[in-house]
Amino acid sequence: MPRSIVRSRAAHQNGRRALPTTVQPPVSVAAVRDAAVADAAAMAAVQRDVWRTAYAEFLPPEVLEALTVSTATAAWERAVTAAGDAHLVVSTENDEVTGFAAGAGAEVATLLVAPRWTRRGHGGRLLGTLAERLRADGAERAQVWVAEGDVAARGFFPRHGFRADGAVRTSHHGARVLRELRHVGSLEVGWR
């Protein structure tokens, strides 16, 4: 029998009024850390899920189908183990990888959070951690290319001080053209 019912019955039998018992949800622990080879499959799954949901409108189906977890895992394993000045970090909640970010020099190359983990602060923590790493390398400002149709990213980066500067780049994916807008901003970003 649930503990709250046992307490209520015992209080009733003793002539006292039972107080409602509340059950506290488990505490979630969110963090950002350096990516490890063991994270590559989870990173690939995040990439696949984001591309198939957020990018489905502007990438053709054949591009989305070509992104398999196995090929993306191999690519992320190579990226994690590659030498150089690139930084690759993952966000976690209770040890589950929720997203990742990569950058080098003065560029945020990618920042993805799995759809089921959005709106929980993971993106801000990823950007803040990556900004710290890039600042430690000497950068004061950074750029990030954002797909014109990615409404979430076009809202996220301005909230963290990045602004579109008018530069546009395009890439062709089958019959579709992907337009990206460059956003630039200070690396003095907070954990927003």
N, C-alpha and C positions, 0 to 999 in steps of 0.2 A: 504494500500500500504506500502511495506517495507520502513523504514526510510531512507535507503541509496538511494533508487530511488527518494524519495521526495526531499532529499538534492540535488541530481544531477539535477533534473528538475528545482528546484529553482535557482541553480547556473547558469544553462544554460539560463534560462529566464532573469536573471540579467546580461547576457553577460560575466560572469566569467566562467573560466574553472573549472569543477567539480573535486575535489580530491576524489580518491577512499576511500570508507568508509570500515574500517575493523571492524569485530565483534570479540571481545575477547571471547575465550571459558571460561566457568566457572572455577574458581579456585578449584582444588581438595585439600582437607586437609587429609593428611595421618598421622596416629598416632598408637601408641601401648599402650595398657592399660591392667590392670588385667582383666581376664575373669570373667564374671558374669553368673549366672544361665540362664539369659535371652539369653546368647550367645550360649547355648548348641546346639540348632537346627542348627544354622548357622555353628558351628564347625563340626557338624555331616555331613552337606551337603558338606563342604570343604573336609572332610575325604573321603566321598563317591566319590566325583568328582576326587580327586587325585588318589585314589586307582583304579578307573575304567579307568583312562587314563594312568598315569605314571606307575602303578603297573600291568597293564593288561598283560604284557609280562611274568611276573614271578610269578603271583598268579593265581591259577586255577579259572575258571569261578564260581564254586560253592562257593568259599571263597568270591569272589566279590559280588555274588548275596546274600550271607548271611548277608552282611553289609547293613542293612537298616537304613534309617535316624532315624526311631523311636527307634530302639535298641541302636544306637550310641548316640542319644540325651540323653537317660536315663543314659548311661555310662558317658557322659561328664558332665551331671548334678551332678552325684555322685562325679566325680573328682573335680569339681569346689567347692563343699561344703565340701569335705573331709579335715579334719585337718591334719596337718603334715608339713613337710618342702618342699613340692613340690611347684613349681611356674608354673602357667598357665597364659599365656598372649595371647591376640588377637591383630592382626593388623587390622586397619580399614582404609577405604577411604570414606570420606563423610559419616561417621557413618555406613557403610556397612562392615561387617566382611569379610576380604579378606584372612585371614590365622590365624594360631595359633602355639604356641610352648609350650612345657612342659619340665620341668627338675627339678632335685633335686640332692643334694649332688654335685657330680662332673660329672653329666651326662646330656646331652641333649637327652631327651627321644624321642621327636618327634618335627618336624618343618615342617609344611605343608602350602603351599600357593595355593589357588584355581587356576586352570589352566588359567582362564581368567584374573587373576591379577598378573601373573608372569612378571618379567622384569620391575618392577616398584619400586623396593627397599624394598618391604615388608619383604622379607626373611632376608635381612641384618638388618633391624630395629628390627625384632623379635629376631634374634640371639644376637644383641647388647644389647637389653633390658634383655633378659634371662641371658646373661653373667653378666650383672651388678648385677642381683639378686643373682646369684650363688656366685659371688665374695663377696657380702655383707654377705653371709653365711659362708665365709672363704675359698672357693675353689679358687685355682689359675689356675688350668688346668681342662679340661673336656674331656670327650669322647662322641662320637656319633657313633652309628652303622648305616652304610649306605648299602642299598641293592646293591650288585655288579652290577646289571643291571640298576640301577638308574643313568643314565648318568648326569642328571641335578644336583642331589645331590653330585655326585662325582666330579663335577666341582665347585659347590657352596662352599662346606666346605673348600677345599684347598685355595680358594680365600680369605677366612677369617682366614687363619692360621692353619687349621686343616690338619693333614697328616695321611695317612694310616700307621699303625705301624706293619702290618703283621699279626695281629690277625684276625681270621675268625671264625664266628659261623654260624651254619646252623639250619634251622627249616624245618620240613616237612609239606606240605600243599597238601593233597591228593597225587597225583602222582608227584608233583613238589617239588623240594628242593630249598629253598630260602637261598642263601649265602649272608652273610652280612660281610662287612669289617669294622674293628674298625678304626676310625680316632680320633686322640688326638690333642689337641692344647691349647694354652693359652687362658684365658678368657679376655685378654686385646684386645678384638676385637673392631674394629671401625664400624661405620655406612657405610659400603661399599656397 
